[in-house]
Amino acid sequence: MSTDAILVAEAEFEPMADLDALQSRAWIVGALASALIAVGYFTSGDDPKSFYSAYLVGWLTCLSIALGLQAIGMLGHISGGDWGVILRRVSEAAGRTLPFFALAAIPIALGLDELYETWMSPAAGDHLLEHKQAYLNPTGFLIRGAVYFAVWSTLAFVLSGWSRRYDETGDPALRDKMKRLSALGLILHVLTCTLASVDWIMSLDPYWFSSLFGLAFVAGQALAAFAFAVIAVLFLSRGKPLSALLRGRFALKIFHDYGKLMLAGVMFWAYLMISQYLIIWSGNLPEEITWYIDRNSSGWQAITLLLSLAHFALPFLLLLSADLKKNARLLALVALWVLAMRWLDFYWQVAPSVHHQGVAFGWLDAVVPIGLGGLWLGLLVSTLKSRAIVPRRDPALEEILAHG
């Protein structure tokens, strides 16, 4: 057995002190910020829309990272590759945290009247909304949300359970089962996330629709997940056993892979958003074009321009550099920037449909993602600590140890 293999075996269940510290800090920050969120809720009597809008944006931002990590974990089972093996435990842990977001959706359920006022209380004689009442109603909205989380959580816990058994037994039949379920799971993921994007975001303006919106929602998840992956793997590589694996040329290769995947995510997201804009603008239909008119007036045009430059142009140009992609610390800075832009993208999608008076950033817009993100990160670390940090029986890991 090689020296690296011995180090991995010895450190398999060795707790990382950094993880304990990170977990404590995440929960403290999350708890403090959540207390501020509660204050914002109870003091939002005159302007409840601002609270619910900020909460929905923060919730969607954090949820998209967890969903994206679960999806790229399934992709890793199907495609193989070193990048998926190194990230597998983080992906599995993220999937097992999804019930947290179902619980965290309670404030959104309480704010349906404020967020989705147009279809919750349709004007008399509005025949379009009358036809949509068959599915745009509170009961259907909540039932569909429960189904989405049931599907996502079932996939996460079944795959995670099989992965645990594979670590214990090394049964190759389990690897085949994980591949087959991951293939089906990705199909279900895209379908359910498309429907969820219609429910949670598109129905804020129930007169508007886009056939590309759901796919752009999924692409944004993947981009957020790969950005988070860079930061997570860089942090985990500070201690055993990843410190024994991620070094030298292999470390350069792994971060270069994540950088390329981030670049692909930036390009695919931009392609979908530009295509959606061109199709709708060229069609020039009243029920479609007003969505973009709202985002190109009353100060929102500045946010639109900022997204074009900061979400696409800047990351695209930076990630073209092979040297930057091989520099883990610089790549992590780009990843942090991308995550911030994912929040801004959700703000741009949600807020103009709720705030019709113009751009209005409030302190809750910053506090909600910190609160939910802190609680989720603490739960993620707690879940991550319950298992070996590397899937040591995976054949790809053996190859990494032999040739990395």
C-alpha positions, 0 to 999 in steps of 0.5 A, a space after each residue: 500500500 502506498 504512503 498516501 493510501 495509508 494516510 487516507 486510511 488512518 485519517 478516514 474518520 479523523 475529525 477535523 478541528 477546523 470543521 468543528 470551529 466552522 460549524 460553531 461559527 456558522 451556527 452562531 452567525 446563522 442564529 444571530 442573523 435569524 434573530 434579526 430576520 425575526 425582528 424584521 418580520 415582526 416590524 414589517 407591518 407597514 411594508 410586509 412585501 419587503 420582508 417576504 421579497 427579501 426572504 424569498 430571494 435569500 431562501 432561493 439563493 441558499 436552496 439553489 446551492 444545495 440543489 446544485 450540489 446534489 445534482 452535480 453529485 448525481 452527475 459525478 456518479 454517471 460521468 465518473 472523474 476525479 472531480 466528482 470523487 473528491 466532491 462526493 461527500 459534500 454533495 451527499 451531505 448537501 442533499 441530506 440538508 434539503 429538509 431544512 429548506 422545506 422547514 425554512 419555507 414556512 415564512 413563504 407559505 405565510 406570505 402568499 397573499 403578499 408575494 403572489 397577490 396577483 393570482 391569490 386575489 385576481 381581479 373580477 373578470 380576469 379570464 386569464 387568471 381564472 383559467 390558471 386558478 386550476 393550478 395557481 391556488 394556495 392548496 396546489 402551490 403548497 402540495 406541489 412544493 411538498 412533492 418537490 422536496 419529497 422527490 429531492 429528499 428521497 433521491 438524496 437519502 437513497 443515494 446517500 444510503 447506498 453510498 454508505 453501504 458501498 463504503 462498508 461492503 464494496 459491492 459493485 452492484 451498489 455502484 451500478 444502482 447509484 448510476 442508474 438512479 442518478 440518471 433517473 434522478 437528473 431527469 426528475 431534478 430538471 423536471 421538478 426544478 422547472 416546475 418549482 421555478 414556475 411556482 416560486 418565481 415566474 408566478 410572481 407575474 402570472 401573465 408572463 411565461 418563458 420556456 427557457 426559464 426553468 432550464 436557466 434556473 437549473 443552470 444557475 444551480 449548477 454554477 452556484 454549486 461548482 462555485 461553492 465546491 471550489 471554496 469547500 474543497 479548498 477548505 477541506 484540503 487543509 486537513 487530513 485526508 484530503 491534504 494527502 490527496 490534493 497536492 502537487 500536480 493533482 491539486 492543480 488538476 482538480 481546481 483546474 477542472 472546477 474552474 473549467 466547470 465554473 466557466 461552462 456554467 457561466 457560459 451556459 447561464 448567459 446563453 440561456 438568459 440572452 436567448 430568452 431575452 432575444 426570443 421575447 424581445 423579437 416576439 414583442 408580445 404584451 404578455 411577455 415583454 412587460 417582464 423585461 420592461 419592468 427590469 429596464 425602467 425605474 432604476 432596474 436597468 442599472 441592475 440589469 447592466 450590472 448582471 451582464 457585466 459582473 455575472 457574465 463578462 467579468 467571470 468569463 474573462 477571469 476564468 479564461 486564464 488557465 493560471 487562475 484556474 490552477 490557483 486555488 485561492 484566486 479561484 476561490 475569490 472568483 467563486 465567492 464573487 459568482 455566489 454573490 452574483 447568484 444572489 443578485 440574479 435572484 433579486 433581479 428576478 423576484 424584486 421587480 415583480 414585488 416592488 413596483 416603485 423601483 430599486 429598494 435595497 433594505 437591510 433584510 436583503 443582506 441579513 436573510 441570506 446570511 441567516 439562512 446560509 449560516 444555519 444551512 452551513 452549520 447543518 451541512 458541516 454537521 452532516 459532513 462530519 458523520 461520514 468518512 470525508 472520502 469514498 475510499 472504496 471507489 475505484 477512481 480513488 484507488 487510481 488517484 492514489 496510484 497515479 495522482 
